[in-house]
């Protein structure tokens, strides 16, 4: 099984998509690694941010390369030490944004690497929000630009606290060193970007093409639902194609074919979501595989590729329902 960070868990909205998906889904299993997504249980006041000390990066010095970081020398600062090693020229990261980043984390006193995303060849997608991420990351990365490499030394107060992280071998007294390559940033208003594709088939739902961050309208026709999976571009982006083994960061809205009632939406929650295509129902996995990042995709899922006769309790989805989704693929992870 591919080793995953503690981040990979299905958020509330998509829990319904994963819960009744393929039995091989491992979304509920404990991870064997540590990541900045394991937040402290108690809030701390904002830290004082200082320039150092920070251990040297001795190899892998280019943006996107797996770094090698020396052991910390002497005692670390009691404050949050942050340095922009490589200054990017992209968008400015704001608090509550979702960032896509590669990172490496190790213990100051031993140089023990407890996690890194480079070896997994899959960047992290995580929100810089209180309760979603350790405070050290939230304070250190807010205001940085995408394309930047940021190094930080995070004392326990703004890391895992006095409890540490036993699973990762992190003690409650350990200062942690992170190197973070910030690849991109998104917020709750992020949308697809690309070329609109004609929606000529009147037997299929019509999806709105607005890219203002608001939920697109989905107009379901007065017609019989298709028997087979439908997956077609509404807006075609120019990014990389999504593979069946990938995770994605998305905006989405789901309605029932019968009646067009909405049953789930990231827009309604004001929060993006990320998930592995190996964790969700087959209609999602098949419908997004091969599609390009930046796109808006219409997916119509027949019951046998959705929930069939076992829909999630409380979801508002009836047995043997055909589901209609508009999905904006923001990033491949």
C-alpha positions in Angstrom: 0.0 0.0 0.0 1.3 3.5 -0.8 2.5 5.3 2.2 0.3 8.4 2.9 0.5 11.4 5.1 -1.9 12.0 8.0 -3.7 14.4 5.8 -5.4 11.8 3.6 -8.8 11.5 5.1 -12.1 12.1 3.4 -13.7 15.4 4.5 -17.3 15.6 5.7 -18.9 16.2 2.4 -17.1 13.5 0.4 -17.5 11.0 3.2 -20.7 9.9 1.6 -18.8 9.3 -1.7 -16.2 7.2 0.0 -18.2 5.4 2.6 -20.2 3.3 0.1 -17.5 3.0 -2.5 -15.2 0.1 -3.3 -14.5 -2.1 -0.3 -10.8 -1.7 -0.9 -10.9 1.9 0.2 -8.4 2.6 2.9 -9.6 6.1 3.7 -10.4 5.2 7.3 -7.2 3.5 8.1 -4.5 5.1 10.3 -1.5 6.5 8.5 2.0 5.4 9.2 3.5 8.8 8.9 3.3 12.3 10.4 2.4 15.5 8.7 1.6 19.1 9.6 -2.1 18.3 9.3 -2.2 16.8 12.8 -3.2 20.0 14.7 -2.6 20.9 18.3 -5.5 20.3 20.6 -5.2 23.7 22.3 -4.8 27.1 20.8 -1.6 29.1 21.3 -1.2 32.9 20.9 0.4 34.1 17.7 4.2 33.4 17.8 7.0 35.8 17.4 8.6 35.0 14.0 12.4 35.3 13.9 15.0 34.6 11.2 16.9 31.7 12.9 18.7 29.7 13.8 18.0 27.1 11.1 20.1 24.1 10.1 21.7 24.1 6.6 20.2 22.5 3.6 23.1 20.5 2.3 21.7 18.8 -0.8 18.5 19.0 -2.9 18.7 22.8 -2.9 16.5 23.5 -5.9 12.7 24.1 -5.7 10.9 20.8 -6.0 14.0 18.7 -5.1 14.0 16.5 -2.0 16.2 18.4 0.4 18.8 17.0 2.8 18.9 19.0 6.0 21.7 19.0 8.6 21.2 18.3 12.3 20.3 21.4 14.3 23.3 23.0 16.1 22.9 24.1 19.7 19.5 25.0 21.1 16.7 26.0 18.8 14.9 29.2 19.2 11.8 29.3 21.4 10.2 31.4 18.8 9.0 30.3 15.3 12.1 30.6 13.0 11.2 31.1 9.4 13.3 31.7 6.3 12.4 32.1 2.6 15.1 30.1 1.0 13.8 30.6 -2.6 11.4 33.5 -3.2 8.7 32.6 -5.7 6.9 35.1 -7.9 3.4 33.6 -7.8 0.2 34.4 -5.9 0.3 35.4 -2.3 -0.9 32.8 0.1 -3.6 33.9 2.6 -4.8 32.3 5.8 -7.5 29.7 5.1 -6.2 29.1 1.6 -5.6 25.6 0.5 -1.9 25.1 -0.5 -0.4 22.4 -2.7 3.1 21.7 -1.5 6.0 19.2 -1.2 7.6 19.1 2.2 10.1 17.3 4.4 10.0 17.3 8.2 12.7 16.2 10.7 13.5 16.6 14.4 16.0 19.4 15.2 18.1 17.5 17.8 18.5 14.2 15.8 17.9 15.1 12.1 15.5 12.2 12.1 13.2 12.6 9.1 9.7 11.7 10.2 7.9 12.4 7.0 8.3 13.7 3.4 6.1 14.0 0.4 8.9 13.8 -2.2 9.4 10.1 -1.8 5.6 9.6 -2.3 5.8 11.7 -5.4 2.5 13.2 -4.3 2.3 16.8 -2.9 0.3 17.7 0.1 -3.0 19.6 -0.2 -4.0 21.2 3.1 -5.8 24.2 4.4 -3.9 26.9 6.3 -6.7 27.1 8.9 -6.8 26.8 12.6 -7.7 23.2 13.5 -6.6 21.9 10.1 -2.9 22.3 10.4 -0.3 22.9 13.1 0.1 26.6 13.9 3.7 26.7 12.8 2.7 26.1 9.2 -0.2 28.5 9.4 1.8 31.4 10.6 5.0 30.7 8.6 3.4 30.3 5.2 0.7 33.0 5.3 2.0 35.9 3.1 4.5 33.8 1.2 4.2 33.5 -2.6 3.7 30.3 -4.6 6.9 29.1 -6.1 8.7 29.7 -2.8 10.8 27.3 -0.7 10.3 28.1 3.0 12.3 26.6 5.9 11.0 26.7 9.4 11.8 25.5 12.9 8.7 24.9 14.9 8.8 24.7 18.7 6.3 22.3 20.4 4.0 25.3 21.3 3.2 25.7 17.6 3.7 22.1 16.6 2.3 19.0 18.3 2.4 20.4 21.8 3.4 18.7 25.0 1.8 15.4 23.8 4.2 15.2 20.7 3.4 12.5 18.2 4.3 9.1 19.5 3.5 7.4 16.2 6.1 9.5 14.4 8.6 9.3 17.2 8.1 13.0 18.0 8.5 14.0 21.7 6.7 16.8 23.4 9.9 18.7 23.8 11.0 18.3 20.1 11.5 21.3 17.9 10.7 20.3 14.3 12.4 21.5 11.1 10.4 21.7 7.9 11.3 22.5 4.3 8.2 23.4 2.2 8.0 24.0 -1.5 4.8 25.9 -2.1 3.6 24.9 -5.5 0.1 26.5 -5.7 -2.6 28.0 -3.6 -6.4 28.0 -3.9 -9.4 29.3 -1.9 -13.1 28.7 -1.6 -13.7 30.9 -4.7 -11.3 29.0 -7.0 -12.8 27.7 -10.2 -12.0 25.9 -13.4 -10.1 27.8 -16.0 -10.0 26.9 -19.7 -12.1 26.8 -22.8 -15.8 26.3 -22.8 -17.0 23.2 -24.5 -20.4 23.1 -26.3 -23.1 21.2 -24.5 -25.1 20.0 -27.5 -26.7 16.9 -26.1 -30.1 18.0 -24.9 -30.6 14.5 -23.3 -27.9 15.4 -20.8 -27.8 18.0 -17.9 -26.5 21.4 -18.8 -23.9 22.9 -16.4 -23.2 26.6 -15.9 -19.9 27.9 -17.1 -19.4 30.7 -14.5 -16.0 30.9 -13.0 -16.6 33.4 -10.2 -16.4 30.9 -7.4 -20.1 30.5 -7.1 -21.8 27.1 -7.6 -22.7 26.5 -11.2 -26.3 25.8 -12.1 -27.1 22.2 -13.1 -30.2 21.8 -15.3 -31.4 18.2 -15.5 -33.5 17.5 -18.6 -37.0 15.9 -18.6 -35.7 12.7 -20.0 -34.7 9.2 -18.9 -31.4 8.9 -17.2 -28.5 7.4 -19.2 -27.8 3.8 -18.4 -24.0 4.2 -18.8 -21.5 6.6 -17.2 -21.3 10.1 -18.7 -18.1 12.1 -18.3 -17.7 15.2 -20.5 -15.9 18.5 -20.4 -17.9 21.7 -19.6 -14.7 23.7 -19.5 -11.5 22.1 -20.7 -8.4 23.1 -18.9 -4.8 22.7 -20.2 -3.2 21.0 -17.2 -2.0 17.5 -16.7 -4.3 14.5 -17.1 -5.5 12.9 -13.9 -4.4 9.2 -13.5 -6.5 6.5 -11.7 -3.9 6.4 -9.0 -3.9 10.2 -8.3 -5.6 12.3 -5.7 -7.2 15.6 -6.7 -8.2 18.9 -5.2 -11.7 19.9 -6.3 -14.8 22.0 -6.1 -18.0 20.1 -6.8 -21.8 20.1 -6.7 -24.0 17.0 -6.8 -27.7 16.8 -7.6 -30.2 13.9 -8.2 -31.3 13.2 -11.7 -34.8 12.8 -10.5 -35.9 16.2 -9.5 -32.5 17.9 -9.7 -32.3 18.3 -5.9 -28.8 19.2 -4.6 -27.5 16.7 -2.0 -23.9 17.8 -1.6 -21.6 20.8 -2.5 -18.3 22.2 -1.5 -19.6 25.6 -2.5 -22.3 25.4 0.2 -19.6 24.5 2.8 -17.2 27.2 1.5 -14.4 24.7 1.6 -12.5 22.8 -1.1 -11.8 19.1 -0.7 -9.2 16.6 -1.7 -9.4 12.8 -2.1 -7.9 9.9 -3.8 -9.6 8.4 -6.9 -9.0 5.0 -5.2 -11.2 6.1 -2.3 -14.4 7.1 -4.0 -17.3 5.4 -5.8 -16.4 3.9 -9.2 -18.4 6.6 -11.1 -16.2 9.3 -9.7 -13.0 7.4 -10.3 -13.8 6.5 -13.9 -15.3 9.9 -14.6 -12.2 11.9 -13.6 -9.5 9.6 -14.8 -8.0 11.1 -18.0 -9.5 14.5 -17.5 -7.2 17.6 -17.4 -6.4 19.8 -14.4 -8.2 23.1 -14.7 -11.3 21.5 -16.2 -15.0 21.5 -15.2 -16.4 18.1 -15.8 -20.0 16.8 -16.0 -20.3 13.4 -14.5 -23.6 11.4 -14.6 -23.3 8.2 -12.5 -25.8 5.3 -12.9 -26.7 3.4 -9.7 -24.4 0.5 -10.3 -21.4 2.9 -10.4 -22.7 4.9 -7.4 -24.6 3.7 -4.4 -27.0 1.2 -6.0 -29.5 0.0 -3.3 -27.3 1.1 -0.4 -27.1 4.9 -0.3 -25.5 6.7 2.7 -28.0 7.2 5.5 -29.1 10.8 5.8 -27.7 11.8 2.4 -31.0 12.4 0.8 -30.1 9.9 -1.9 -32.7 7.2 -2.6 -32.0 3.7 -3.7 -31.0 3.2 -7.3 -30.5 7.0 -7.9 -28.7 8.4 -10.8 -26.3 11.1 -9.6 -25.2 14.3 -11.5 -22.0 16.1 -10.6 -20.2 19.2 -11.7 -16.5 18.9 -10.7 -13.8 21.5 -11.0 -10.4 19.8 -11.0 -8.1 22.4 -9.4 -5.0 20.3 -8.8 -3.6 16.8 -9.2 -1.8 15.5 -6.1 
